[in-house]
Amino acid sequence: MTRHIQRPWLSLQRNDDPLEPTGRTVRWGIVATGAIARTVARDLALLPDAALHAVSSRYHERSLAFAREFGAAHAYADQGGTPGYMQLVEDPDVDIVYVATPHGQHHLVAKAALEAGKGVLVEKSFTVNAHEAQELVDLAAAKGLFLMEAVWSRFVPGMLRAFEIIESGEIGEVQWVSADLGFPAPKDPLNRIWAVVAGGGALLDLTVYPLLWAVGALGFPDSLTAVGSLNEEGVDEQNILTLSYSGGQLATLVSSLVAHGSRTATVAGTEGVLTSVGSVNNPTELVVRRGWDPPRAERIEVVGRGYVYELREAVRCIQQGLTESPTMPWRHSLDTMRLFDGVRHQLGIRYPNDQRA
């Protein structure tokens, strides 16, 4: 039986120029000044109809240095008991807030931004649990504000092309998917990736990328089995998820913070197989083999670091007054957080934020 998969991101035109303006200039505020914030700021500067208006940090020096480097007009920092992010979300000239804090703070900052009447782009993982995610979605819906999880890989041209190929039927009906992402993260207890309070661990930081391949090829699973290893602080070092579907299809996803992986995805169908080359979250080449025929390879060009595509989508949605992206709808973020809650239940992962659920 043919399995019909909802792939809303295929509505995007892969060959569109991501640097083509789509409307009025949208003014951004970035909360936090870490590595991901810097990467996003660089790609944001490529968009002709986006401007970095403000940045916030806990520390004045970091905020000021970030603003100077990336040309933000305002630099906010914690002052007199008022968090820097609160000053940023209350800036009347900010249209949309990009939340680049550790996972454990996503809900807090995104909620403050929505309550201040701002659109919000939240770095993945959307929140640390489904309860927090549902609360943000409900708030955005009630206020009629834009909200999106920043799963940048959903928008990159390599991923879009992969699912175009799958949708075309070239490799037949998909029967199994495997995808992995891993690297040894330095064991620094102060690093947010190893901090329970920050929502650290392989699941929230890495698994969204292998999962995207399974969901894109097969949809969300009917059942799931998870195994993994936790350190003494209860942070998951690595995990393996097996996703099962009613039609007999399977997906195996591996995420690790203690070992290197191939960082590839394989999608196997009844007529052929597709394999990604380059990082699993931003493939720069796709290899397709139909039956026993010789394989063919497609090279993929990427603008900037690849974040420009999701940023352009957020800008377009703000310009058009949309509350959610048709390409990255709320229900996909909610379904992902529910799936992750199920994984955490099986692995015994608990975060301080769960106490408020």
GIQUI-V279757 format. One record per residue. N is the residue number from 1. RES is the residue in one small letter. BURIAL is I if it has 16 or more other ideal C-beta (glycine too) atoms within 10 Angstrom, else O. Layout:
N_RES_BURIAL + N_RES_BURIAL
This chain:
1_m_O + 2_t_O + 3_r_O + 4_h_O + 5_i_I + 6_q_O + 7_r_I + 8_p_O + 9_w_I + 10_l_I + 11_s_O + 12_l_I + 13_q_O + 14_r_I + 15_n_O + 16_d_O + 17_d_O + 18_p_I + 19_l_O + 20_e_O + 21_p_O + 22_t_I + 23_g_O + 24_r_O + 25_t_O + 26_v_I + 27_r_I + 28_w_I + 29_g_I + 30_i_I + 31_v_I + 32_a_I + 33_t_I + 34_g_O + 35_a_O + 36_i_I + 37_a_I + 38_r_O + 39_t_I + 40_v_I + 41_a_I + 42_r_O + 43_d_I + 44_l_I + 45_a_I + 46_l_I + 47_l_I + 48_p_O + 49_d_I + 50_a_I + 51_a_I + 52_l_I + 53_h_I + 54_a_I + 55_v_I + 56_s_I + 57_s_I + 58_r_O + 59_y_O + 60_h_O + 61_e_O + 62_r_I + 63_s_I + 64_l_I + 65_a_O + 66_f_I + 67_a_I + 68_r_O + 69_e_O + 70_f_I + 71_g_O + 72_a_I + 73_a_O + 74_h_I + 75_a_I + 76_y_I + 77_a_I + 78_d_I + 79_q_O + 80_g_O + 81_g_O + 82_t_O + 83_p_I + 84_g_I + 85_y_I + 86_m_I + 87_q_I + 88_l_I + 89_v_I + 90_e_O + 91_d_I + 92_p_O + 93_d_O + 94_v_I + 95_d_I + 96_i_I + 97_v_I + 98_y_I + 99_v_I + 100_a_I + 101_t_I + 102_p_I + 103_h_I + 104_g_I + 105_q_I + 106_h_I + 107_h_I + 108_l_I + 109_v_I + 110_a_I + 111_k_I + 112_a_I + 113_a_I + 114_l_I + 115_e_O + 116_a_I + 117_g_O + 118_k_I + 119_g_I + 120_v_I + 121_l_I + 122_v_I + 123_e_I + 124_k_I + 125_s_I + 126_f_I + 127_t_I + 128_v_I + 129_n_I + 130_a_I + 131_h_I + 132_e_I + 133_a_I + 134_q_I + 135_e_I + 136_l_I + 137_v_I + 138_d_O + 139_l_I + 140_a_I + 141_a_O + 142_a_O + 143_k_O + 144_g_O + 145_l_I + 146_f_I + 147_l_I + 148_m_I + 149_e_I + 150_a_I + 151_v_I + 152_w_I + 153_s_I + 154_r_I + 155_f_I + 156_v_I + 157_p_I + 158_g_I + 159_m_I + 160_l_I + 161_r_I + 162_a_I + 163_f_I + 164_e_O + 165_i_I + 166_i_I + 167_e_O + 168_s_O + 169_g_O + 170_e_O + 171_i_I + 172_g_O + 173_e_O + 174_v_I + 175_q_I + 176_w_I + 177_v_I + 178_s_I + 179_a_I + 180_d_I + 181_l_I + 182_g_I + 183_f_O + 184_p_O + 185_a_I + 186_p_O + 187_k_O + 188_d_O + 189_p_O + 190_l_O + 191_n_O + 192_r_I + 193_i_I + 194_w_I + 195_a_I + 196_v_I + 197_v_O + 198_a_I + 199_g_I + 200_g_I + 201_g_I + 202_a_I + 203_l_I + 204_l_I + 205_d_I + 206_l_I + 207_t_I + 208_v_I + 209_y_I + 210_p_I + 211_l_I + 212_l_I + 213_w_I + 214_a_I + 215_v_I + 216_g_I + 217_a_I + 218_l_I + 219_g_I + 220_f_I + 221_p_I + 222_d_O + 223_s_O + 224_l_I + 225_t_O + 226_a_I + 227_v_O + 228_g_I + 229_s_O + 230_l_O + 231_n_I + 232_e_O + 233_e_O + 234_g_O + 235_v_I + 236_d_I + 237_e_I + 238_q_I + 239_n_I + 240_i_O + 241_l_I + 242_t_O + 243_l_I + 244_s_O + 245_y_I + 246_s_O + 247_g_O + 248_g_O + 249_q_I + 250_l_I + 251_a_I + 252_t_I + 253_l_I + 254_v_I + 255_s_I + 256_s_I + 257_l_I + 258_v_O + 259_a_O + 260_h_O + 261_g_I + 262_s_O + 263_r_I + 264_t_I + 265_a_I + 266_t_I + 267_v_I + 268_a_I + 269_g_I + 270_t_O + 271_e_O + 272_g_I + 273_v_I + 274_l_I + 275_t_I + 276_s_I + 277_v_I + 278_g_I + 279_s_I + 280_v_I + 281_n_I + 282_n_I + 283_p_I + 284_t_I + 285_e_O + 286_l_I + 287_v_I + 288_v_I + 289_r_I + 290_r_I + 291_g_O + 292_w_O + 293_d_O + 294_p_O + 295_p_O + 296_r_O + 297_a_O + 298_e_I + 299_r_O + 300_i_I + 301_e_O + 302_v_I + 303_v_I + 304_g_I + 305_r_O + 306_g_I + 307_y_I + 308_v_I + 309_y_I + 310_e_I + 311_l_I + 312_r_I + 313_e_I + 314_a_I + 315_v_I + 316_r_I + 317_c_I + 318_i_I + 319_q_I + 320_q_O + 321_g_O + 322_l_O + 323_t_I + 324_e_I + 325_s_I + 326_p_O + 327_t_I + 328_m_I + 329_p_I + 330_w_I + 331_r_O + 332_h_I + 333_s_I + 334_l_I + 335_d_I + 336_t_I + 337_m_I + 338_r_O + 339_l_I + 340_f_I + 341_d_I + 342_g_I + 343_v_I + 344_r_I + 345_h_O + 346_q_O + 347_l_I + 348_g_O + 349_i_I + 350_r_O + 351_y_I + 352_p_O + 353_n_I + 354_d_O + 355_q_O + 356_r_O + 357_a_O
